[in-house]
Amino acid sequence: MSKQEQIEGILNQLKGALPELQEVIVASGDGLSIAQLGGGENSARLAAMAATAHGLGKRIATTSKLGNLTETVVLGDSAYFIAYAIGDKAVLAITMPSGSNLGLVRLEAQEHARQLAQVL
């Protein structure tokens, strides 16, 4: 099985565990889309913003002595955006409607990010 197929399989597992996810993107550290589910015409732009948001979050965590960054969260009034590190290589970004179970989302997304880190 190719890396791309493994990545897509992990994203499909994540979507199966969290069917409310609207978009799931794996982006490289420099913001290029590696894989996506549910992507619209803004997927390339969202991948770039996910890498930027995660990079800024890392700088804030370091400067503020918060420890290692776990996630970067943007809460809108109608949806959530969360970016998780995939090791030092990439970012897992997800969007979901507000009211989603964030505890479950965090558990599942962090586990799937670890799986993605092993593939990448």
Secondary structure, DSSP 8 states (H G I E B T S, - for coil): --HHHHHHHHHHHHHHH-TT--EEEEEETTS-EEEEES--TTHHHHHHHHHHHHHHHHHHHHHTT--S--EEEEE-SSEEEEEEEETTTEEEEEEEETTS-HHHHHHHHHHHHHHHHHH-
